[in-house]
Amino acid sequence: MKTKSEKVNLSGGQILAINKNAPEKLFSGDFTAAKMEYYALSRVWHPDRNSNREATVVFQHITELYRTARELIKTKSWNGAGILELSAERSRARKLEYFKRRRFELGEIYLGESEVAFAVERQFADLFENAKRQMENFRFANDSMRKEMARFLPAKPEYFAAPERLFMVLPKPADMILLEDLLDYLGGAIDARHVGWIENRLYNLACYFEYAGVVHQDISPRTVFVSPKFHAAVLLGGWWYARPAGEKIKALPNRTIKIAPPDVLRRKQADARVDLELIRRTGREMLGAKTDAQLKTDEKIPPAMARWFNGATSGSAVTDYELWNNVLEMDFGKPRFVRLEARPEAIYGG
């Protein structure tokens, strides 16, 4: 998180680049602290004090962000940085400093530098326990597979409880960014070259699921974390819905219900096709393609990729993975590393 002096030293361009709905990138989530920060910024950018041509528009933007910040704090809707206090019966209480907070269907996500905490409302305790069971029962053919898949799967979590919520805290590499936050930062669409490697990682994970007989059922920008620096991905969220293939579905998020094959919803049995369709939908969302027509007409979307995302899964993770790599070769040639300029501190205001 930036200190008050660092915020005061931001350029006009940096301040104007802050989305009006993201006041947490300029202000603290506390009335008194936000007020002091506003006064400090006003001393720099008020038109009566600053003769720069952009001073007026910068000051107006600061004021708008401040008003939004105060309203969010007042209504307890602040999604910016803060400290989460955690306690458990068999371990000492501790605190988690987080950059950002997000809602999801079962509760809230707290995003820290090296940890992410999922707070699940007590009414969904059965899904919380389901996640614990699924994550404790990953199976591997050998140590080599275990080490390989550790890059994609959550590490051992910590559990905490409060009267109204249950908490799962997972380690998170500092370079990892929630895919949804990366998508927002890049204006709602990610360059197709980077969609390529992210989807590649998800198909690799799906191949493991196929071997292990697991269906995750919530692969999405809100459950996947990615590292632009190392072109890596890890599936930390959504395990509440995971089930062994063929077993009865306990629950599904709304996004999954909308795209799951009708026969899966009718039989209510976990089916690998759901994950494969979710990976395909995630790819479309990363490209910013909301309609089939946009897939066909957007010149930024390469032709083979457009056809792929307009089609349906083969039903086999291994087959989809092989076909996807053919798509990448048709559109981009041989694999090569392309840098994605998106640092966690730029996205989370660190």
Phi and psi in degrees as a GROMACS rama.xvg file:
@    title "Ramachandran Plot"
@    xaxis  label "Phi"
@    yaxis  label "Psi"
@TYPE xy
-73.5567  142.722  LYS-2
-79.1084  169.659  THR-3
-60.8503  -40.9111  LYS-4
-64.9943  -36.8287  SER-5
-66.7356  -36.7404  GLU-6
-66.9671  -40.5952  LYS-7
-63.6494  -30.8552  VAL-8
-87.6165  2.49703  ASN-9
-64.58  145.643  LEU-10
-76.5573  164.123  SER-11
-59.4695  -39.009  GLY-12
-64.5847  -39.4154  GLY-13
-65.4495  -39.3594  GLN-14
-68.3707  -43.9049  ILE-15
-66.6432  -23.1715  LEU-16
-76.0219  -11.9769  ALA-17
-76.2928  123.123  ILE-18
-59.9635  140.474  ASN-19
-61.6112  -19.0675  LYS-20
-96.4738  10.8675  ASN-21
-126.656  57.2544  ALA-22
-62.9422  -18.7656  PRO-23
-63.4874  -16.1807  GLU-24
-79.3199  -8.99296  LYS-25
-125.953  -27.9227  LEU-26
-123.217  157.933  PHE-27
-86.0756  158.775  SER-28
-86.611  39.6875  GLY-29
-137.392  132.947  ASP-30
-53.6263  -51.2568  PHE-31
-64.6552  -46.2354  THR-32
-64.1073  -42.1257  ALA-33
-63.4572  -38.8406  ALA-34
-63.5995  -44.1335  LYS-35
-65.1046  -38.3275  MET-36
-66.2225  -38.663  GLU-37
-64.0223  -43.7581  TYR-38
-62.2819  -40.4253  TYR-39
-65.1737  -42.4934  ALA-40
-68.3051  -35.1811  LEU-41
-64.4863  -36.9527  SER-42
-64.0008  -24.5358  ARG-43
-90.5877  -41.0209  VAL-44
-109.659  -5.14036  TRP-45
-62.1908  134.166  HIS-46
-56.6056  -25.9851  PRO-47
-72.446  -17.9725  ASP-48
-109.981  -19.7078  ARG-49
-124.855  120.227  ASN-50
-88.1694  -0.0423604  SER-51
-60.1211  141.213  ASN-52
-60.8755  -29.0202  ARG-53
-90.6576  0.047141  GLU-54
-57.0535  -44.2595  ALA-55
-60.8761  -49.1788  THR-56
-68.4598  -35.2709  VAL-57
-66.4251  -43.8281  VAL-58
-64.324  -39.5043  PHE-59
-62.3685  -39.281  GLN-60
-68.3426  -41.5482  HIS-61
-59.0048  -44.6922  ILE-62
-63.86  -41.1638  THR-63
-64.764  -42.2107  GLU-64
-63.9717  -38.6908  LEU-65
-65.1562  -43.3309  TYR-66
-62.6705  -41.6574  ARG-67
-63.7589  -41.4223  THR-68
-60.422  -46.3594  ALA-69
-62.6852  -39.5007  ARG-70
-67.4067  -40.6777  GLU-71
-67.0375  -38.8883  LEU-72
-66.4206  -43.3923  ILE-73
-60.9859  -41.035  LYS-74
-91.771  8.83485  THR-75
58.1731  35.1151  LYS-76
-109.303  13.0888  SER-77
-64.2996  127.14  TRP-78
-109.549  5.39484  ASN-79
-85.0812  -159.396  GLY-80
-63.8077  152.719  ALA-81
-176.047  -171.507  GLY-82
-126.278  126.663  ILE-83
-101.748  122.52  LEU-84
-93.223  128.07  GLU-85
-122.841  142.874  LEU-86
-143.519  155.641  SER-87
-149.78  156.249  ALA-88
-64.1798  -38.2582  GLU-89
-107.284  12.0118  ARG-90
-144.807  160.803  SER-91
-71.6311  147.989  ARG-92
-65.0432  147.125  ALA-93
-148.53  170.986  ARG-94
-116.897  147.537  LYS-95
-122.038  117.524  LEU-96
-84.254  125.246  GLU-97
-122.902  153.073  TYR-98
-87.5891  -34.99  PHE-99
-152.44  151.584  LYS-100
-124.878  138.055  ARG-101
-132.2  147.044  ARG-102
-84.4097  148.612  ARG-103
-140.702  177.598  PHE-104
-59.7103  -27.8246  GLU-105
-104.074  -5.86731  LEU-106
165.645  -126.839  GLY-107
-137.742  154.588  GLU-108
-114.633  132.394  ILE-109
-113.988  117.974  TYR-110
-102.059  112.82  LEU-111
-106.583  -177.713  GLY-112
-68.917  -46.3018  GLU-113
-123.19  11.5994  SER-114
-147  155.592  GLU-115
-133.221  133.685  VAL-116
-113.761  133.26  ALA-117
-107.455  120.963  PHE-118
-103.961  115.134  ALA-119
-108.795  129.662  VAL-120
-64.6656  145.318  GLU-121
-56.5741  -29.1956  ARG-122
-64.703  -16.3466  GLN-123
-107.183  27.73  PHE-124
-57.979  -33.0784  ALA-125
-66.0591  -35.9999  ASP-126
-73.0727  -34.3894  LEU-127
-61.4255  -46.2473  PHE-128
-65.9009  -34.6297  GLU-129
-62.3141  -42.8274  ASN-130
-60.3463  -43.6174  ALA-131
-58.6703  -45.5814  LYS-132
-63.7763  -44.4939  ARG-133
-65.4228  -39.2497  GLN-134
-75.3401  -21.9277  MET-135
-84.4344  -10.2736  GLU-136
-117.061  25.9097  ASN-137
-60.3294  136.091  PHE-138
-123.61  147.271  ARG-139
-135.734  150.506  PHE-140
-70.2719  -32.7392  ALA-141
-163.979  178.607  ASN-142
-65.1806  -31.1879  ASP-143
-63.0506  -44.7532  SER-144
-65.2494  -40.437  MET-145
-57.3702  -47.0052  ARG-146
-66.8276  -40.246  LYS-147
-63.2355  -46.1677  GLU-148
-79.1913  -14.2209  MET-149
-59.5644  -22.9033  ALA-150
-71.4794  -20.4221  ARG-151
-110.269  -17.4517  PHE-152
-110.824  155.108  LEU-153
-66.5441  143.039  PRO-154
-80.7207  177.965  ALA-155
-57.5008  124.133  LYS-156
-86.8172  165.37  PRO-157
-109.007  148.448  GLU-158
-120.984  137.967  TYR-159
-137.269  161.232  PHE-160
-138.282  147.919  ALA-161
-135.225  165.717  ALA-162
-52.0562  -36.9931  PRO-163
-109.733  -11.5377  GLU-164
-141.792  154.394  ARG-165
-113.49  140.998  LEU-166
-119.795  137.015  PHE-167
-121.764  121.212  MET-168
-112.221  125.318  VAL-169
-119.347  141.962  LEU-170
-63.3884  145.197  PRO-171
-141.58  122.325  LYS-172
-55.492  141.257  PRO-173
-60.8344  -24.5058  ALA-174
-83.7908  -5.22143  ASP-175
-83.2364  136.349  MET-176
-124.982  136.123  ILE-177
-58.3636  129.636  LEU-178
-56.9846  -37.3997  LEU-179
-62.5535  -37.963  GLU-180
-69.7132  -38.0335  ASP-181
-63.1542  -42.5097  LEU-182
-62.6692  -43.4044  LEU-183
-62.5916  -43.5413  ASP-184
-61.2202  -35.8289  TYR-185
-90.2784  12.49  LEU-186
83.5559  19.4003  GLY-187
95.9693  0.82668  GLY-188
-151.692  140.696  ALA-189
-111.514  138.933  ILE-190
-50.6603  136.152  ASP-191
-55.9811  -30.9871  ALA-192
-63.4914  -35.5727  ARG-193
-83.1894  -29.5743  HIS-194
-58.8391  -35.4585  VAL-195
-57.96  -52.8748  GLY-196
-73.5488  -31.3356  TRP-197
-65.7279  -46.4343  ILE-198
-62.2161  -37.3583  GLU-199
-58.1972  -43.1703  ASN-200
-65.3224  -38.5965  ARG-201
-68.3743  -36.9865  LEU-202
-69.2523  -34.9733  TYR-203
-60.1771  -43.2657  ASN-204
-64.3101  -40.6417  LEU-205
-61.7759  -34.0704  ALA-206
-64.5705  -38.8507  CYS-207
-64.4908  -44.6701  TYR-208
-56.6481  -40.0452  PHE-209
-62.4649  -42.0884  GLU-210
-64.9269  -45.5748  TYR-211
-80.3642  -9.60768  ALA-212
70.6125  38.6911  GLY-213
-117.328  142.198  VAL-214
-122.786  119.326  VAL-215
-76.042  -48.038  HIS-216
76.6729  8.32363  GLN-217
-150.904  42.8371  ASP-218
-75.7537  118.774  ILE-219
-162.012  169.522  SER-220
-59.7211  -17.664  PRO-221
-93.7439  -3.33421  ARG-222
-120.103  -14.5954  THR-223
-99.4912  136.476  VAL-224
-114.468  140.9  PHE-225
-129.913  153.819  VAL-226
-113.565  102.35  SER-227
-59.457  -31.0358  PRO-228
-67.7895  -42.9613  LYS-229
-111.347  4.58447  PHE-230
52.6503  50.1747  HIS-231
-118.589  163.797  ALA-232
-147.533  146.591  ALA-233
-140.942  140.507  VAL-234
-99.1646  95.3968  LEU-235
-95.5366  -30.1391  LEU-236
-102.456  174.14  GLY-237
81.5515  4.53227  GLY-238
-71.3025  -8.11389  TRP-239
-58.7019  -30.4343  TRP-240
-97.4504  -8.29575  TYR-241
-63.5295  142.879  ALA-242
-146.327  152.602  ARG-243
-62.2637  141.016  PRO-244
-56.1733  132.653  ALA-245
90.2415  -13.5722  GLY-246
-87.5328  166.354  GLU-247
-64.5469  133.754  LYS-248
-74.3581  131.155  ILE-249
-83.2538  -42.8229  LYS-250
-166.732  161.79  ALA-251
-138.594  144.593  LEU-252
-71.5785  158.132  PRO-253
-56.9433  -40.0534  ASN-254
-60.5656  -40.169  ARG-255
-69.1962  -41.0359  THR-256
-57.8546  -36.2288  ILE-257
-69.4487  -26.0371  LYS-258
-118.727  -4.47579  ILE-259
-67.2754  144.215  ALA-260
-55.2846  137.502  PRO-261
-53.7498  -37.2845  PRO-262
-68.368  -27.5403  ASP-263
-68.4347  -43.2766  VAL-264
-66.6408  -33.7634  LEU-265
-71.1724  -43.5016  ARG-266
-82.0374  -23.7153  ARG-267
59.4043  40.1427  LYS-268
-120.744  137.111  GLN-269
-60.3803  130.065  ALA-270
-136.116  131.553  ASP-271
-59.1887  -24.034  ALA-272
-60.5937  -28.1977  ARG-273
-62.3188  -47.9421  VAL-274
-61.7794  -39.7612  ASP-275
-67.6752  -35.8985  LEU-276
-70.6788  -34.8942  GLU-277
-67.135  -38.0462  LEU-278
-62.8818  -42.4352  ILE-279
-64.4285  -42.8102  ARG-280
-64.7691  -38.4779  ARG-281
-61.6678  -39.3533  THR-282
-61.2719  -44.2438  GLY-283
-61.2035  -42.1401  ARG-284
-65.2856  -38.4676  GLU-285
-63.8785  -35.6618  MET-286
-75.8598  -12.4364  LEU-287
77.7999  19.2089  GLY-288
-92.5888  104.445  ALA-289
-87.9626  -17.3684  LYS-290
-134.642  161.151  THR-291
-62.0043  -37.7448  ASP-292
-61.6749  -39.3457  ALA-293
-66.0282  -35.6225  GLN-294
-60.6066  -36.5548  LEU-295
-81.9279  -28.2107  LYS-296
-106.333  -18.8689  THR-297
-71.8992  115.521  ASP-298
-67.6043  -17.6074  GLU-299
-78.7974  -13.4931  LYS-300
-97.488  114.976  ILE-301
-58.9897  150.877  PRO-302
-60.2812  -46.2263  PRO-303
-65.1836  -38.8045  ALA-304
-65.4842  -40.297  MET-305
-61.3873  -42.976  ALA-306
-65.0788  -39.9607  ARG-307
-61.6873  -48.5374  TRP-308
-74.7427  -9.948  PHE-309
-95.4575  0.0432065  ASN-310
-104.999  -162.918  GLY-311
-125.555  158.851  ALA-312
-65.7316  153.132  THR-313
-76.0164  -18.8673  SER-314
97.1475  -10.9928  GLY-315
-117.798  127.272  SER-316
-63.9741  -41.7843  ALA-317
-63.5169  -44.0147  VAL-318
-64.3215  -45.8158  THR-319
-60.6687  -38.9976  ASP-320
-63.1593  -44.3602  TYR-321
-65.4724  -43.4573  GLU-322
-65.2632  -38.0625  LEU-323
-63.0991  -40.7555  TRP-324
-66.1636  -30.6178  ASN-325
-65.9693  -39.3963  ASN-326
-59.8512  -45.9392  VAL-327
-62.8363  -39.0575  LEU-328
-69.2672  -37.1431  GLU-329
-64.7097  -38.5884  MET-330
-85.7044  -33.2498  ASP-331
-126.689  -4.53322  PHE-332
79.7742  -153.664  GLY-333
-66.065  147.451  LYS-334
-60.3586  140.016  PRO-335
-152.364  151.761  ARG-336
-80.7458  125.624  PHE-337
-119.095  122.386  VAL-338
-68.4522  137.168  ARG-339
-112.377  113.404  LEU-340
-81.0198  91.733  GLU-341
-157.583  97.2052  ALA-342
-94.7987  144.671  ARG-343
-53.7608  -39.8  PRO-344
-66.4114  -28.4409  GLU-345
-73.883  -34.4711  ALA-346
-80.1373  -40.3087  ILE-347
-101.789  4.67916  TYR-348
73.0676  28.52  GLY-349
